[in-house]
Amino acid sequence: MAVLIVDDSARSPSQTNLLTQSGLRVYSHVMFGQTVAIARNTFREAVRDRVLYNLIVFALLLIGSAIFIGELSAGQEIKIVVDLGLSAMLLFGVFIAIFVGVGLVYKETERRTLYVILSKPISREQFLVGKYLGLNLTLLVNVVVMGLGVMAALLYVRHGWDALAFSIWPAILLIYFELLIVTAVALLFSSFSSPALSALLSFFIFLIGHFSSDLKTLADTGTSLPTRWLFRGLYYALPHLSNFSAITATAHGVTPDKRAIAGALIYGIFYVAVLLSAAGLVFRRRNFK
């Protein structure tokens, strides 16, 4: 039997680099495919969840009720429809992001499917990112459906086409990115805590994030140095969700500034990256029995 011996030293540096690059491309493709598969399965599970359908239907009913509420206020129909519609979108989106997000890891642990997944050549970070992307896709579909509901309500009130029907989408984009941050917060807490505590903490972060400017005021006006440091630390650590709030301005016909939108989106992407990195670090150290 002949044995083929390959002498690696006979390869040129260019050939070695080419083989290395080819291996990295194949490895990256496989890793990406595994993450996409987890995201796809997460989206399918969310679609089969009846709770999501109930929330969407309830949100659309609330958007529809804004039409009748607006008719009771002469000359305020458009403002009420936009204000209530976008607020309902944010509120129910937060419910979906938190209550589904905190169960992404817990459900897999309870059903023992997490052990099967982690036994395969897939990292824990990939698992978390795949779950996160799957829920984000679910939120995207929900936000688009509710956005179309707000558009339909506006067209009904106007009895025809109105330019404001397109002007609401920058605010909807900001709402979606705010939901991405809330989802990442819920995923971080769920990586080391119980679903009930994770949901409670995530909701507190959502509330406090809309009052970040008040934290800065308390940091500047605190009576003691430790107090000022505490509030200043909270101001920089917690997400500034007020940067994504454009509901009131949109209801008054003011479209958010493009620079403000770009700045908020960049901040959101950076903050989500930090949260996912922290969640991956915590989840990697967690022992499952």
Wavefront OBJ file of the C-alpha trace (Angstrom):
o trace
v 0.000 0.000 0.000
v 1.411 3.313 -1.070
v 1.356 6.244 1.306
v 1.202 9.752 -0.053
v 3.283 12.172 1.940
v 2.672 15.862 1.386
v 5.507 18.175 2.261
v 4.002 21.447 3.532
v 7.389 23.116 3.280
v 7.216 22.692 -0.493
v 4.305 25.108 -0.689
v 4.973 28.734 -1.442
v 3.778 31.430 0.995
v 1.114 32.484 -1.518
v -0.252 28.940 -1.699
v -0.319 28.683 2.094
v -2.165 32.005 2.388
v -4.642 30.921 -0.278
v -5.405 27.680 1.558
v -5.760 29.546 4.847
v -8.133 32.097 3.333
v -10.192 29.341 1.710
v -10.464 27.537 5.045
v -11.550 30.709 6.799
v -14.196 31.366 4.161
v -15.591 27.860 4.513
v -15.536 28.140 8.325
v -17.252 31.534 8.253
v -19.885 30.224 5.852
v -20.640 27.264 8.103
v -20.809 29.426 11.235
v -23.084 31.928 9.503
v -25.333 29.125 8.245
v -25.704 27.704 11.758
v -26.627 31.119 13.167
v -29.186 31.671 10.399
v -30.689 28.227 11.085
v -31.195 29.085 14.765
v -32.702 32.462 13.816
v -35.076 30.763 11.366
v -36.237 28.229 13.943
v -36.766 30.987 16.511
v -38.886 32.931 14.036
v -40.966 29.844 13.252
v -41.564 29.182 16.944
v -42.635 32.789 17.468
v -45.010 32.611 14.508
v -46.665 29.532 16.029
v -47.078 31.326 19.364
v -50.716 32.414 19.757
v -49.771 35.067 22.299
v -48.110 37.110 19.562
v -51.248 36.999 17.434
v -53.353 38.125 20.372
v -51.039 41.059 21.035
v -51.051 42.120 17.384
v -54.857 41.896 17.160
v -55.251 43.865 20.384
v -52.815 46.515 19.130
v -54.694 46.818 15.832
v -57.970 47.146 17.727
v -56.444 49.924 19.808
v -55.245 51.635 16.633
v -58.730 51.308 15.186
v -60.305 52.732 18.332
v -58.137 55.837 17.860
v -60.333 56.671 14.859
v -63.455 56.871 16.993
v -61.646 58.710 19.781
v -60.360 61.216 17.249
v -63.873 61.831 15.928
v -64.875 62.996 19.394
v -62.228 65.741 19.257
v -62.885 68.148 16.432
v -59.763 68.885 14.396
v -57.584 66.469 16.411
v -58.284 63.239 14.526
v -54.881 62.966 12.836
v -52.937 63.793 15.975
v -54.834 61.255 18.093
v -54.568 58.492 15.491
v -50.796 58.938 15.135
v -50.172 59.384 18.862
v -52.256 56.415 19.993
v -51.201 54.257 17.050
v -47.461 54.685 17.524
v -47.767 54.450 21.308
v -49.648 51.155 20.960
v -46.956 49.917 18.588
v -44.223 50.734 21.103
v -46.088 49.336 24.104
v -47.038 46.005 22.568
v -43.656 45.746 20.879
v -42.009 46.072 24.298
v -44.287 43.338 25.676
v -43.262 41.022 22.841
v -39.562 41.906 23.166
v -39.502 41.331 26.932
v -41.818 38.385 27.485
v -40.586 36.461 24.464
v -36.967 37.579 24.885
v -36.653 36.388 28.484
v -37.878 32.934 27.475
v -35.477 32.389 24.582
v -32.925 30.600 26.739
v -35.272 29.359 29.450
v -37.537 27.433 27.063
v -34.607 25.662 25.461
v -33.316 24.711 28.906
v -36.684 23.434 30.128
v -37.243 21.347 27.004
v -33.674 20.001 27.214
v -33.109 20.993 23.594
v -30.313 23.330 24.636
v -28.075 20.386 25.485
v -28.628 18.898 22.028
v -27.828 22.207 20.346
v -24.682 22.850 22.381
v -23.461 19.302 21.766
v -23.087 20.217 18.110
v -20.197 22.280 16.734
v -21.858 25.578 17.591
v -20.748 28.128 20.134
v -22.935 29.582 22.838
v -22.448 33.026 21.339
v -23.848 31.771 18.030
v -26.838 30.347 19.861
v -27.602 33.687 21.518
v -27.092 35.716 18.340
v -29.310 33.336 16.373
v -32.061 33.596 18.977
v -31.714 37.375 19.006
v -31.932 37.671 15.216
v -34.955 35.376 15.086
v -36.870 37.490 17.591
v -35.824 40.666 15.772
v -37.307 39.279 12.567
v -40.521 38.573 14.445
v -40.562 42.121 15.789
v -39.927 43.498 12.304
v -42.979 41.702 10.932
v -45.111 42.889 13.862
v -43.939 46.482 13.551
v -44.609 46.534 9.808
v -48.101 45.090 10.298
v -48.944 47.630 13.003
v -47.411 50.424 10.917
v -49.671 49.495 8.025
v -52.561 49.557 10.499
v -51.704 53.135 11.489
v -51.467 54.083 7.801
v -54.886 52.574 7.116
v -56.356 54.495 10.059
v -54.873 57.757 8.746
v -56.209 57.165 5.248
v -59.627 56.385 6.676
v -59.702 59.590 8.710
v -58.507 61.656 5.742
v -60.909 59.883 3.353
v -58.071 59.555 0.890
v -54.327 59.934 0.487
v -52.323 62.013 2.962
v -48.567 62.670 2.993
v -48.470 61.988 6.735
v -49.041 58.299 5.966
v -45.403 58.132 4.820
v -44.102 60.598 7.418
v -44.778 58.183 10.271
v -42.211 55.614 9.081
v -39.088 57.409 10.409
v -40.691 57.308 13.863
v -41.563 53.637 13.303
v -37.918 52.946 12.413
v -36.822 54.524 15.688
v -39.400 52.454 17.578
v -38.018 49.295 15.970
v -34.446 50.110 17.008
v -35.651 50.845 20.515
v -37.237 47.397 20.559
v -33.917 45.908 19.423
v -32.248 47.398 22.491
v -35.012 46.173 24.806
v -34.700 42.686 23.304
v -30.940 42.685 23.884
v -31.500 43.792 27.500
v -34.010 40.963 28.024
v -31.613 38.471 26.445
v -28.787 39.619 28.721
v -30.859 39.161 31.873
v -32.222 35.816 30.679
v -28.689 34.513 30.231
v -28.234 34.324 34.028
v -31.605 34.937 35.706
v -35.126 33.517 35.908
v -37.781 34.650 33.380
v -39.866 36.523 35.987
v -36.921 38.501 37.362
v -35.541 39.090 33.864
v -38.881 40.496 32.684
v -39.129 42.769 35.721
v -35.586 44.101 35.332
v -35.999 44.584 31.586
v -39.196 46.584 32.102
v -37.459 48.755 34.709
v -34.616 49.411 32.260
v -37.193 50.384 29.625
v -38.853 52.854 31.977
v -35.625 54.351 33.295
v -34.230 54.599 29.763
v -36.929 57.133 28.900
v -35.856 59.339 31.809
v -32.114 59.315 31.170
v -32.019 63.123 31.093
v -33.360 63.159 34.648
v -30.463 60.939 35.741
v -28.027 63.500 34.350
v -29.853 66.275 36.198
v -29.636 64.315 39.453
v -25.934 63.694 38.799
v -25.327 67.442 38.373
v -27.415 68.545 41.344
v -26.587 65.788 43.864
v -25.666 66.885 47.345
v -22.932 64.302 47.928
v -20.119 63.061 45.728
v -21.083 59.326 45.905
v -24.639 60.223 44.899
v -23.448 62.228 41.908
v -21.148 59.391 40.841
v -23.971 56.866 41.214
v -26.411 58.782 39.016
v -23.689 59.672 36.515
v -22.738 56.006 36.266
v -26.381 55.041 35.706
v -26.697 57.780 33.099
v -23.824 56.406 31.017
v -24.558 52.713 31.646
v -28.290 52.592 30.979
v -29.674 53.004 27.442
v -30.872 56.450 26.401
v -34.203 55.313 24.987
v -35.481 58.880 24.915
v -33.288 59.344 21.817
v -35.659 57.021 19.959
v -38.847 58.776 21.026
v -40.372 60.730 18.142
v -44.042 59.895 18.667
v -45.144 63.303 19.957
v -43.261 65.212 17.259
v -44.664 62.973 14.518
v -48.196 63.409 15.858
v -47.721 67.161 15.425
v -46.529 66.696 11.848
v -42.805 67.145 12.572
v -40.586 64.513 10.943
v -37.470 63.567 12.962
v -34.231 65.115 11.736
v -32.085 62.833 9.558
v -28.965 63.494 11.626
v -30.835 62.696 14.826
v -32.115 59.461 13.276
v -28.631 58.471 12.075
v -27.110 59.249 15.474
v -29.795 57.240 17.279
v -29.335 54.257 14.950
v -25.543 54.262 15.386
v -25.967 54.480 19.149
v -28.493 51.634 19.050
v -26.205 49.356 17.033
v -23.280 50.055 19.361
v -25.348 49.481 22.500
v -26.813 46.235 21.155
v -23.298 44.998 20.310
v -22.181 45.690 23.887
v -25.224 43.941 25.352
v -24.814 40.867 23.145
v -21.117 40.680 23.992
v -21.924 40.813 27.710
v -24.667 38.203 27.296
v -22.299 35.910 25.414
v -19.629 36.281 28.100
v -22.090 35.455 30.890
v -23.719 32.608 28.973
v -20.323 31.068 28.196
v -19.528 30.827 31.918
v -22.898 29.384 32.865
v -23.090 25.717 33.820
v -26.138 23.695 32.747
v -27.021 20.581 34.695
l 1 2 3 4 5 6 7 8 9 10 11 12 13 14 15 16 17 18 19 20 21 22 23 24 25 26 27 28 29 30 31 32 33 34 35 36 37 38 39 40 41 42 43 44 45 46 47 48 49 50 51 52 53 54 55 56 57 58 59 60 61 62 63 64 65 66 67 68 69 70 71 72 73 74 75 76 77 78 79 80 81 82 83 84 85 86 87 88 89 90 91 92 93 94 95 96 97 98 99 100 101 102 103 104 105 106 107 108 109 110 111 112 113 114 115 116 117 118 119 120 121 122 123 124 125 126 127 128 129 130 131 132 133 134 135 136 137 138 139 140 141 142 143 144 145 146 147 148 149 150 151 152 153 154 155 156 157 158 159 160 161 162 163 164 165 166 167 168 169 170 171 172 173 174 175 176 177 178 179 180 181 182 183 184 185 186 187 188 189 190 191 192 193 194 195 196 197 198 199 200 201 202 203 204 205 206 207 208 209 210 211 212 213 214 215 216 217 218 219 220 221 222 223 224 225 226 227 228 229 230 231 232 233 234 235 236 237 238 239 240 241 242 243 244 245 246 247 248 249 250 251 252 253 254 255 256 257 258 259 260 261 262 263 264 265 266 267 268 269 270 271 272 273 274 275 276 277 278 279 280 281 282 283 284 285 286 287 288 289
